Amino acid sequence: MDQVDREIGSGTGALTLKARFSNDNNRLMPGMFARLQANAGTIKNAMLIPQRAVREMLYKKFVFVVGSDNKVDMKEVTLGARVGKLWLVEKGLNGDETLVVEGVQKVNKGSEVKPAAMTEADLSNESKQ
């Protein structure tokens, strides 16, 4: 990092940074822009949930949790940063819950469901979004 501006743009919320890195293939040319996401650290035992499992209502975020009786309950969650197609959960879940990921628009509190496990490959399948 060569330079960090001390001011955040009031209209955009952008912070200007200047950094040096190799451009061996000459892919970047003067005047080009890029959006970058910097890793500000690592959170041990972080809980990540699929973005599509989250439902927003009245500026609050909720997930549907399947109970031991296969009935759905709704829990409010506080989310942090987005990591790819996942959200970092800051509050609201213990980590041992079963979440509804598919069909979130069709389910309601008290609905009975037949849960089926998903794999990481299922979560990254673009066609299901």
DSSP file with accessible surface (Angstrom, degrees, kcal/mol):
  #  RESIDUE AA STRUCTURE BP1 BP2  ACC     N-H-->O    O-->H-N    N-H-->O    O-->H-N    TCO  KAPPA ALPHA  PHI   PSI    X-CA   Y-CA   Z-CA
    1    1 A M              0   0  145      0, 0.0    18,-0.3     0, 0.0     3,-0.1   0.000 360.0 360.0 360.0 120.1    0.0    0.0    0.0
    2    2 A D        +     0   0   90     16,-2.7     2,-0.3     1,-0.3    17,-0.2   0.828 360.0   4.4 -90.2 -39.0    1.6    3.2   -1.1
    3    3 A Q  E     -A   18   0A  89     15,-2.0    15,-3.1     2,-0.0     2,-0.4  -0.996  51.0-167.0-152.9 142.0   -1.0    5.8   -0.1
    4    4 A V  E     -A   17   0A  75     -2,-0.3    13,-0.2    13,-0.2     2,-0.1  -0.991  25.6-131.1-129.9 121.5   -4.4    5.9    1.7
    5    5 A D  E     -     0   0A  57     11,-2.6    -2,-0.0    -2,-0.4    13,-0.0  -0.431   9.3-141.3 -67.2 147.8   -6.5    9.0    1.5
    6    6 A R  E    S+     0   0A 253     -2,-0.1     2,-0.4     9,-0.0    -1,-0.1   0.483  78.0  73.6 -88.7  -2.5   -7.8   10.3    4.9
    7    7 A E  E     -     0   0A 154      9,-0.1     9,-0.5     7,-0.0     2,-0.4  -0.927  68.1-144.7-120.4 137.5  -11.2   11.2    3.6
    8    8 A I  E     -A   15   0A 105     -2,-0.4     7,-0.2     7,-0.1     2,-0.1  -0.837  37.5-104.3 -96.2 132.6  -14.1    9.0    2.6
    9    9 A G     >  -     0   0   26      5,-2.9     4,-2.6    -2,-0.4     5,-0.1  -0.343  23.7-147.5 -58.3 126.1  -16.2   10.4   -0.3
   10   10 A S  T  4 S+     0   0  131      1,-0.2    -1,-0.2     2,-0.2    -2,-0.0   0.846  95.3  40.3 -68.7 -31.6  -19.4   11.9    1.0
   11   11 A G  T  4 S+     0   0   76      1,-0.1    -1,-0.2     3,-0.1    -2,-0.1   0.824 131.1  22.7 -85.7 -30.9  -21.4   10.9   -2.1
   12   12 A T  T  4 S-     0   0  115      2,-0.1    -2,-0.2     0, 0.0     3,-0.1   0.653  87.5-131.1-111.2 -21.5  -20.0    7.5   -2.8
   13   13 A G     <  +     0   0   53     -4,-2.6     2,-0.2     1,-0.3    -3,-0.1   0.672  57.7 149.8  73.9  15.7  -18.6    6.3    0.5
   14   14 A A        -     0   0   50     -5,-0.1    -5,-2.9    -6,-0.0     2,-0.5  -0.563  37.9-154.4 -87.5 146.8  -15.4    5.4   -1.4
   15   15 A L  E     -A    8   0A  81     -2,-0.2     2,-0.5    -7,-0.2    -7,-0.1  -0.985  16.9-135.3-118.3 125.7  -11.9    5.5    0.1
   16   16 A T  E     +     0   0A  74     -9,-0.5   -11,-2.6    -2,-0.5     2,-0.3  -0.714  27.5 176.2 -88.5 127.4   -9.1    6.0   -2.3
   17   17 A L  E     -A    4   0A  85     -2,-0.5     2,-0.5   -13,-0.2   -13,-0.2  -0.951  18.1-153.0-125.5 148.2   -6.1    3.7   -1.9
   18   18 A K  E     +A    3   0A 115    -15,-3.1   -16,-2.7    -2,-0.3   -15,-2.0  -0.991  23.5 167.2-123.3 129.0   -2.9    3.5   -4.0
   19   19 A A        -     0   0   53     -2,-0.5     2,-0.4   -18,-0.3    -2,-0.0  -0.945  28.2-131.2-137.0 158.3   -1.0    0.2   -4.1
   20   20 A R        +     0   0  203     -2,-0.3     2,-0.3     0, 0.0    -2,-0.0  -0.911  35.2 150.0-111.4 137.4    1.7   -1.4   -6.1
   21   21 A F        -     0   0  139     -2,-0.4     2,-0.1     2,-0.0    -2,-0.0  -0.973  48.5 -84.1-156.8 162.7    1.5   -4.9   -7.6
   22   22 A S        -     0   0   86     -2,-0.3     3,-0.1     1,-0.1     0, 0.0  -0.402  26.8-172.3 -74.2 148.1    2.8   -6.7  -10.6
   23   23 A N    >   +     0   0   53      1,-0.1     3,-2.0    -2,-0.1    -1,-0.1  -0.444  21.5 159.2-132.6  55.6    1.0   -6.4  -13.9
   24   24 A D  T 3  S+     0   0  133      1,-0.3    -1,-0.1     2,-0.1    -2,-0.0   0.806  73.8  43.9 -56.8 -37.0    3.0   -9.0  -15.8
   25   25 A N  T 3  S-     0   0  129     -3,-0.1    -1,-0.3     1,-0.0    -3,-0.0   0.357 105.8-124.4 -91.7   6.0    0.4   -9.7  -18.5
   26   26 A N    <   +     0   0  120     -3,-2.0    -2,-0.1     1,-0.1    -3,-0.0   0.861  62.9 143.2  53.7  40.9   -0.3   -6.0  -19.0
   27   27 A R        +     0   0  197      2,-0.0     2,-0.4     1,-0.0    -1,-0.1   0.799  55.9  64.2 -77.8 -30.7   -4.0   -6.5  -18.4
   28   28 A L        -     0   0   74     -5,-0.1     3,-0.0     4,-0.0    -1,-0.0  -0.829  68.5-170.6 -99.8 134.4   -4.4   -3.3  -16.5
   29   29 A M    >   -     0   0  114     -2,-0.4     3,-2.0     1,-0.1    -2,-0.0  -0.843  37.8 -79.8-119.3 157.1   -3.9    0.0  -18.4
   30   30 A P  T 3  S+     0   0  132      0, 0.0     3,-0.1     0, 0.0    -1,-0.1  -0.248 116.4  25.5 -55.4 136.6   -3.6    3.6  -17.1
   31   31 A G  T 3  S+     0   0   69      1,-0.3     2,-0.1    -3,-0.0    -3,-0.0   0.302  89.4 129.1  92.9 -10.0   -7.0    5.1  -16.4
   32   32 A M    <   -     0   0  106     -3,-2.0    -1,-0.3     1,-0.0     2,-0.3  -0.446  46.2-145.0 -76.3 154.1   -8.8    1.7  -15.8
   33   33 A F        -     0   0  197     -2,-0.1     2,-0.3    -3,-0.1    -1,-0.0  -0.859  15.0-174.7-117.5 155.0  -10.9    1.2  -12.6
   34   34 A A        -     0   0   74     -2,-0.3     2,-0.6     2,-0.0     0, 0.0  -0.991  22.7-133.4-145.9 150.2  -11.4   -1.8  -10.5
   35   35 A R        -     0   0  245     -2,-0.3     2,-0.3     2,-0.0    -2,-0.0  -0.940  32.9-176.4-103.2 124.9  -13.5   -2.8   -7.5
   36   36 A L        -     0   0  157     -2,-0.6     2,-0.5     2,-0.0    -2,-0.0  -0.890  20.4-151.9-122.0 151.6  -11.5   -4.6   -4.9
   37   37 A Q        -     0   0  158     -2,-0.3     2,-0.4     2,-0.0    -2,-0.0  -0.990  16.8-153.1-123.2 122.9  -12.3   -6.2   -1.6
   38   38 A A        -     0   0   88     -2,-0.5     2,-0.7     2,-0.0    -2,-0.0  -0.756  17.4-122.9 -98.1 141.0   -9.6   -6.3    1.0
   39   39 A N        -     0   0  131     -2,-0.4     3,-0.1     1,-0.1    -2,-0.0  -0.737  24.0-173.5 -81.1 115.1   -9.3   -8.9    3.7
   40   40 A A        -     0   0  112     -2,-0.7     2,-0.3     1,-0.3    -1,-0.1   0.357  59.5 -54.2 -92.5   4.3   -9.3   -7.0    7.0
   41   41 A G        -     0   0   47      2,-0.0     2,-0.4     0, 0.0    -1,-0.3  -0.879  58.9 -80.1 149.1-178.9   -8.6  -10.0    9.1
   42   42 A T        -     0   0  126     -2,-0.3     2,-0.6    -3,-0.1    -3,-0.0  -0.963  26.2-150.5-122.4 135.4   -9.8  -13.5    9.9
   43   43 A I    >   -     0   0  109     -2,-0.4     3,-1.1     3,-0.0     2,-0.1  -0.927  20.8-134.1-106.3 117.2  -12.6  -14.4   12.3
   44   44 A K  T 3  S+     0   0  186     -2,-0.6    -2,-0.0     1,-0.3     0, 0.0  -0.466  85.7   6.2 -70.8 141.9  -12.2  -17.7   14.0
   45   45 A N  T 3  S+     0   0  168      1,-0.2    -1,-0.3    -2,-0.1     2,-0.1   0.805  88.6 177.2  56.0  34.6  -15.2  -20.0   14.0
   46   46 A A    <   -     0   0   46     -3,-1.1     2,-0.6     1,-0.1    -1,-0.2  -0.368  24.5-135.0 -67.2 144.9  -17.1  -17.6   11.8
   47   47 A M  E     -B   89   0B  46     42,-0.5    42,-3.0    46,-0.1     2,-0.4  -0.924  22.5-172.9-105.9 122.9  -20.6  -18.8   10.8
   48   48 A L  E     -B   88   0B  76     -2,-0.6    40,-0.2    40,-0.2    34,-0.0  -0.944   1.8-174.5-116.0 136.8  -21.5  -18.3    7.1
   49   49 A I  E     -B   87   0B   6     38,-2.2    38,-3.0    -2,-0.4     5,-0.1  -0.941  35.8 -92.2-127.8 152.8  -24.9  -18.9    5.6
   50   50 A P  E >   -B   86   0B  17      0, 0.0     3,-1.6     0, 0.0     4,-0.3  -0.344  28.7-131.2 -62.8 140.2  -26.1  -18.8    2.0
   51   51 A Q  G >  S+     0   0   51     34,-2.6     3,-1.8     1,-0.3    35,-0.1   0.884 106.3  60.4 -58.4 -37.1  -27.4  -15.4    0.9
   52   52 A R  G 3  S+     0   0   39     33,-0.3    -1,-0.3     1,-0.3    52,-0.2   0.593  93.4  65.4 -73.3  -6.0  -30.5  -17.1   -0.6
   53   53 A A  G <  S+     0   0    0     -3,-1.6    11,-0.5    50,-0.1     2,-0.4   0.586  87.4  89.2 -84.9  -9.7  -31.5  -18.4    2.9
   54   54 A V  E <   -D   63   0C  26     -3,-1.8     2,-0.4    -4,-0.3     9,-0.2  -0.723  57.7-167.0 -97.1 134.7  -32.0  -14.8    4.1
   55   55 A R  E     -D   62   0C  72      7,-3.1     7,-3.1    -2,-0.4     2,-0.5  -0.970   9.8-148.3-119.0 134.9  -35.3  -13.1    3.9
   56   56 A E  E     +D   61   0C 116     -2,-0.4     2,-0.4     5,-0.2     5,-0.2  -0.886  20.7 168.9-108.2 130.7  -35.6   -9.3    4.5
   57   57 A M  E >   -D   60   0C  63      3,-2.7     3,-1.7    -2,-0.5    -2,-0.0  -0.975  69.2 -13.6-142.0 125.7  -38.8   -7.8    5.9
   58   58 A L  T 3  S-     0   0  158     -2,-0.4     3,-0.1     1,-0.3    -1,-0.1   0.898 127.3 -53.1  50.8  48.4  -39.1   -4.2    7.2
   59   59 A Y  T 3  S+     0   0  211      1,-0.2     2,-0.3    -3,-0.0    -1,-0.3   0.604 118.5 107.8  67.1  12.0  -35.4   -3.6    7.1
   60   60 A K  E <   -D   57   0C 105     -3,-1.7    -3,-2.7    18,-0.0     2,-0.4  -0.891  63.3-133.4-115.9 154.5  -34.7   -6.7    9.3
   61   61 A K  E     +DE  56  77C  60     16,-0.6    16,-2.6    -2,-0.3     2,-0.3  -0.892  25.4 179.0-113.2 136.9  -33.2  -10.0    8.1
   62   62 A F  E     -DE  55  76C  32     -7,-3.1    -7,-3.1    -2,-0.4     2,-0.3  -0.923  14.5-159.7-132.7 155.6  -34.6  -13.4    9.0
   63   63 A V  E     -DE  54  75C   0     12,-2.3    12,-2.8    -2,-0.3     2,-0.5  -0.939  23.8-122.3-128.9 154.1  -33.9  -17.0    8.3
   64   64 A F  E     - E   0  74C   1    -11,-0.5    36,-2.4    36,-0.4     2,-0.4  -0.876  27.3-161.8 -97.4 128.2  -36.2  -20.0    8.6
   65   65 A V  E     -FE  99  73C  14      8,-3.2     8,-2.8    -2,-0.5     2,-0.5  -0.916  12.6-135.3-114.4 134.4  -35.0  -22.7   11.0
   66   66 A V  E     -FE  98  72C  16     32,-3.2    32,-0.6    -2,-0.4     6,-0.2  -0.791  22.3-149.5 -91.9 124.6  -36.3  -26.3   10.9
   67   67 A G    >   -     0   0   32      4,-2.7     3,-2.1    -2,-0.5    -1,-0.0  -0.248  34.1 -93.1 -83.8 177.3  -37.1  -27.7   14.4
   68   68 A S  T 3  S+     0   0  134      1,-0.3    -1,-0.1     2,-0.1    -2,-0.0   0.751 128.0  56.2 -64.8 -21.4  -36.9  -31.3   15.6
   69   69 A D  T 3  S-     0   0   98      2,-0.2    -1,-0.3     1,-0.0     3,-0.1   0.279 119.0-112.3 -91.4   9.9  -40.6  -31.7   14.6
   70   70 A N  S <  S+     0   0   63     -3,-2.1    43,-2.8     1,-0.3     2,-0.3   0.670  75.9 133.8  65.1  19.9  -39.8  -30.5   11.0
   71   71 A K  B     -G  112   0D  94     41,-0.2    -4,-2.7    43,-0.0     2,-0.3  -0.793  55.7-120.0 -99.8 146.8  -41.8  -27.4   11.6
   72   72 A V  E     -E   66   0C   5     39,-2.5    38,-3.5    -2,-0.3     2,-0.3  -0.652  27.6-177.2 -91.8 136.2  -40.3  -24.0   10.5
   73   73 A D  E     -E   65   0C  73     -8,-2.8    -8,-3.2    -2,-0.3     2,-0.4  -0.894  22.5-126.9-123.3 158.7  -39.6  -21.2   12.9
   74   74 A M  E     -E   64   0C  58     -2,-0.3     2,-0.4   -10,-0.2   -10,-0.2  -0.906  22.6-171.2-111.4 133.4  -38.3  -17.7   11.9
   75   75 A K  E     -E   63   0C  64    -12,-2.8   -12,-2.3    -2,-0.4     2,-0.3  -0.983  20.8-129.9-125.1 136.3  -35.3  -16.2   13.6
   76   76 A E  E     -E   62   0C  96     -2,-0.4     2,-0.3   -14,-0.2   -14,-0.3  -0.612  30.3-167.5 -79.4 138.3  -34.0  -12.7   13.2
   77   77 A V  E     -E   61   0C   5    -16,-2.6   -16,-0.6    -2,-0.3     2,-0.5  -0.931  21.1-139.6-127.4 151.5  -30.3  -12.5   12.4
   78   78 A T  E     -C   91   0B  60     13,-2.5    12,-3.0    -2,-0.3    13,-1.6  -0.965  28.6-157.3-107.2 124.1  -27.7   -9.7   12.3
   79   79 A L  E     -C   89   0B  28     -2,-0.5    10,-0.2    10,-0.2     3,-0.1  -0.785  12.0-171.7-107.7 148.3  -25.4  -10.1    9.3
   80   80 A G  E     -     0   0B  17      8,-3.6    -1,-0.1     1,-0.4     9,-0.0   0.164  52.9 -10.4-104.5-132.9  -21.9   -8.8    8.7
   81   81 A A  E     -     0   0B  55      6,-0.1     7,-2.2     1,-0.1     2,-0.4  -0.210  64.9-116.8 -70.7 153.9  -19.9   -8.9    5.6
   82   82 A R  E     -C   87   0B 142      5,-0.2     2,-0.5    -3,-0.1     5,-0.2  -0.783  24.2-166.3 -89.0 133.7  -20.8  -10.7    2.4
   83   83 A V  E >   -C   86   0B  73      3,-2.8     3,-1.8    -2,-0.4     2,-0.3  -0.901  59.8 -61.7-123.2  96.8  -18.3  -13.4    1.5
   84   84 A G  T 3  S-     0   0   58     -2,-0.5    -2,-0.0     1,-0.3     0, 0.0  -0.467 120.6 -15.8  63.2-120.6  -18.9  -14.5   -2.0
   85   85 A K  T 3  S+     0   0   66     -2,-0.3   -34,-2.6    -3,-0.1   -33,-0.3   0.134 126.5  83.8-100.0  20.0  -22.5  -16.0   -2.0
   86   86 A L  E <   -BC  50  83B  50     -3,-1.8    -3,-2.8   -36,-0.3     2,-0.4  -0.835  67.0-137.2-121.8 157.9  -22.5  -16.2    1.8
   87   87 A W  E     -BC  49  82B  58    -38,-3.0   -38,-2.2    -2,-0.3     2,-0.5  -0.928  19.9-126.3-110.6 143.5  -23.3  -13.9    4.7
   88   88 A L  E     -B   48   0B  21     -7,-2.2    -8,-3.6    -2,-0.4     2,-0.6  -0.752  26.2-139.3 -83.5 125.2  -21.3  -13.7    7.9
   89   89 A V  E     +BC  47  79B  15    -42,-3.0   -42,-0.5    -2,-0.5   -10,-0.2  -0.794  27.2 172.6 -91.6 122.6  -23.7  -14.1   10.8
   90   90 A E  E     +     0   0B 119    -12,-3.0     2,-0.3    -2,-0.6   -11,-0.2   0.803  66.9   0.4 -94.2 -38.7  -22.9  -11.8   13.7
   91   91 A K  E    S+ C   0  78B 149    -13,-1.6   -13,-2.5     1,-0.0    -1,-0.3  -0.993 102.3  52.4-149.1 153.3  -26.0  -12.6   15.9
   92   92 A G  S    S+     0   0   40     -2,-0.3     2,-0.3   -15,-0.2   -13,-0.0   0.121  88.0  73.7 113.7 -20.8  -29.1  -14.7   16.0
   93   93 A L        -     0   0   18      1,-0.1    -1,-0.2   -46,-0.0   -46,-0.1  -0.950  54.6-155.9-127.2 149.8  -27.9  -18.3   15.3
   94   94 A N        -     0   0  125     -2,-0.3    -1,-0.1    -3,-0.1    -2,-0.0   0.697  47.0-113.9 -89.9 -27.7  -26.0  -20.8   17.4
   95   95 A G  S    S+     0   0   51    -48,-0.0    -2,-0.0     0, 0.0     0, 0.0   0.270 101.1  83.0 109.3  -8.9  -24.5  -22.8   14.6
   96   96 A D        +     0   0  130      2,-0.1     2,-0.1     0, 0.0    -3,-0.0   0.323  66.4 111.7-108.0   9.7  -26.4  -26.0   15.2
   97   97 A E        -     0   0   35      1,-0.0     2,-0.6   -32,-0.0   -30,-0.1  -0.424  65.1-130.2 -82.1 156.3  -29.6  -25.0   13.4
   98   98 A T  E     -F   66   0C  76    -32,-0.6   -32,-3.2    -2,-0.1     2,-0.3  -0.944  30.5-154.4-102.8 120.3  -31.0  -26.5   10.1
   99   99 A L  E     -F   65   0C  36     -2,-0.6     2,-0.6   -34,-0.2   -34,-0.2  -0.709  16.8-122.8 -98.9 149.1  -31.8  -23.6    7.7
  100  100 A V        +     0   0   17    -36,-2.4   -36,-0.4    -2,-0.3     3,-0.1  -0.782  39.8 161.1 -83.4 122.0  -34.3  -23.5    4.9
  101  101 A V    >   +     0   0   19     -2,-0.6     3,-0.5     1,-0.2     2,-0.4   0.743  57.9  53.1-110.6 -44.8  -32.3  -22.5    1.8
  102  102 A E  T 3  S+     0   0   85      1,-0.2    -1,-0.2     2,-0.1    27,-0.1  -0.781 114.0  17.0 -94.8 138.5  -34.5  -23.6   -1.1
  103  103 A G  T >> S+     0   0   27     -2,-0.4     3,-1.3    -3,-0.1     4,-1.1   0.740  70.4 149.5  78.4  24.0  -38.1  -22.4   -1.3
  104  104 A V  T <4 S+     0   0    6     -3,-0.5     3,-0.4     1,-0.3    -2,-0.1   0.852  71.6  56.1 -59.3 -32.4  -37.7  -19.6    1.2
  105  105 A Q  T 34 S+     0   0  151      1,-0.2    -1,-0.3     3,-0.0    -3,-0.0   0.751 109.5  46.1 -72.2 -22.0  -40.4  -17.6   -0.6
  106  106 A K  T <4 S+     0   0  179     -3,-1.3     2,-0.2     2,-0.0    -1,-0.2   0.628  97.5  82.7 -96.3 -16.0  -42.9  -20.5   -0.2
  107  107 A V     <  -     0   0   12     -4,-1.1     2,-0.3    -3,-0.4     6,-0.0  -0.602  53.6-173.4 -96.1 151.6  -42.4  -21.3    3.4
  108  108 A N    >   -     0   0   95     -2,-0.2     3,-2.4     4,-0.0   -36,-0.3  -0.916  42.4 -72.6-133.7 165.5  -44.0  -19.6    6.5
  109  109 A K  T 3  S+     0   0  147     -2,-0.3   -36,-0.2     1,-0.3     3,-0.1  -0.347 122.5  22.7 -58.2 130.2  -43.6  -19.9   10.2
  110  110 A G  T 3  S+     0   0   44    -38,-3.5    -1,-0.3     1,-0.3   -37,-0.1   0.273  88.6 139.8  93.6 -11.2  -45.2  -23.1   11.3
  111  111 A S    <   -     0   0   36     -3,-2.4   -39,-2.5   -39,-0.1     2,-0.5  -0.335  51.2-129.0 -62.9 146.7  -44.9  -24.8    7.9
  112  112 A E  B     +G   71   0D 141    -41,-0.2     2,-0.3    -3,-0.1   -41,-0.2  -0.859  33.5 179.8 -99.0 133.1  -44.0  -28.5    8.0
  113  113 A V        -     0   0   38    -43,-2.8    -6,-0.0    -2,-0.5     0, 0.0  -0.829  34.0-130.5-128.8 164.9  -41.1  -29.4    5.7
  114  114 A K        -     0   0  202     -2,-0.3    -2,-0.0     2,-0.0   -43,-0.0  -0.867  35.9-148.6-114.0  92.1  -39.1  -32.4    4.7
  115  115 A P        -     0   0   66      0, 0.0     2,-0.4     0, 0.0   -15,-0.1  -0.310  15.8-173.4 -67.9 143.1  -35.5  -31.3    5.1
  116  116 A A        -     0   0   89     -2,-0.0    -2,-0.0     0, 0.0     2,-0.0  -0.997  28.9-109.3-133.6 137.7  -32.7  -32.7    2.9
  117  117 A A        -     0   0  103     -2,-0.4     2,-0.3     1,-0.0   -19,-0.0  -0.314  28.5-147.4 -66.9 147.9  -29.1  -31.9    3.3
  118  118 A M        -     0   0   59      3,-0.0     2,-0.2     4,-0.0    -1,-0.0  -0.882   6.1-141.0-112.7 150.3  -27.3  -29.7    0.8
  119  119 A T     >  -     0   0   80     -2,-0.3     4,-1.7     1,-0.1     5,-0.2  -0.576  30.8-105.6-100.4 169.7  -23.7  -30.0   -0.3
  120  120 A E  H  > S+     0   0  169      1,-0.2     4,-1.4     2,-0.2     5,-0.1   0.872 123.1  57.0 -62.2 -33.5  -21.3  -27.2   -1.0
  121  121 A A  H  4 S+     0   0   66      1,-0.2     4,-0.4     2,-0.2    -1,-0.2   0.895 103.8  52.8 -65.0 -38.2  -21.7  -27.9   -4.7
  122  122 A D  H >4 S+     0   0   50      1,-0.2     3,-0.9     2,-0.2    -1,-0.2   0.885 106.9  53.0 -62.9 -38.3  -25.5  -27.4   -4.3
  123  123 A L  H 3< S+     0   0   48     -4,-1.7    -1,-0.2     1,-0.2    -2,-0.2   0.816 109.4  47.9 -68.0 -30.2  -24.9  -24.0   -2.7
  124  124 A S  T 3< S+     0   0   73     -4,-1.4     2,-0.7    -3,-0.2    -1,-0.2   0.437  79.5 120.2 -92.8   3.5  -22.7  -22.9   -5.6
  125  125 A N    X   -     0   0   61     -3,-0.9     3,-1.2    -4,-0.4     4,-0.2  -0.556  50.0-160.1 -73.4 112.0  -25.1  -24.0   -8.3
  126  126 A E  G >  S+     0   0  125     -2,-0.7     3,-1.5     1,-0.2    -1,-0.2   0.827  83.5  64.6 -61.8 -35.1  -26.0  -20.8  -10.3
  127  127 A S  G 3  S+     0   0   97      1,-0.3    -1,-0.2    -3,-0.1    -2,-0.1   0.714  93.8  61.3 -68.6 -17.5  -29.2  -22.2  -11.8
  128  128 A K  G <         0   0   88     -3,-1.2    -1,-0.3    -6,-0.2    -2,-0.2   0.518 360.0 360.0 -86.9  -3.4  -30.9  -22.6   -8.4
  129  129 A Q    <         0   0  121     -3,-1.5   -27,-0.0    -4,-0.2    -3,-0.0  -0.508 360.0 360.0 -88.9 360.0  -30.8  -18.9   -7.6
